[in-house]
Amino acid sequence: MNFFIRLKYALLMSFLALLEIGPIPIAPIIGLFIIIFLPSWFKDAVDRMYHSNDSRKK
């Protein structure tokens, strides 16, 4: 499951990198949104990634 979570976010980051080619920078806007509002979906995604890493080390 850890591989699929990482793959999903890697594909998302690749898509955002393609959008960066345009005149409007997308990543800093999303980063500011995450820093200011800390949406629950972001915290859940981070918790899932770190939880899957912890279970692999045991």
N, C-alpha and C positions, 0 to 999 in steps of 0.2 A: 504494500500500500504506500509506503514511503516513496518508492520510485514514481508512482503515478501522481502523487501530490507535487513532487519536485518537477516532473515533466509538465504538468499543467501550468505551474507558475513560470517555468522556463519559456513555454510557448507564449504565455501572456506577456512576459518581458520582451520577447522577440517581436511580438506584434507592436508593443509600445515603441520599440526601437525603430520599427518601420514608420510609425507615425511621426517620429521625431524628424524625419527628413523634410516634412512640411514646414511652413513658416511659423507655426505656433508650437512652442515646447509643451508637450503633454506631461512628461514625467514629473517636472517640478510642480505642476499644478496638482497632480494626484498626490505627490509627496506632502505638499502643504495641507491638503485636505485630510490626509491621514494623521499628520502631526497635530493639527488643530482639533479635529473632531474625534479621533481614535474610534472609528466605527467598529462595531462588534464583529463584523465579518473579518476584519483584519486581525483582531486579537485571536479569534477562533482559528484562523489559518496559521498564525504563528504558533499557537498552542498545539495544533495538530502536527506541525513539522517537528517541534521540539519533543513532543510526546513520542513520536515514532522513532526519533533518534535515541531517546532514553531506553526504550524497550529493546532496541537492537544491541545496546551495550551490555545489557544484563545477561 
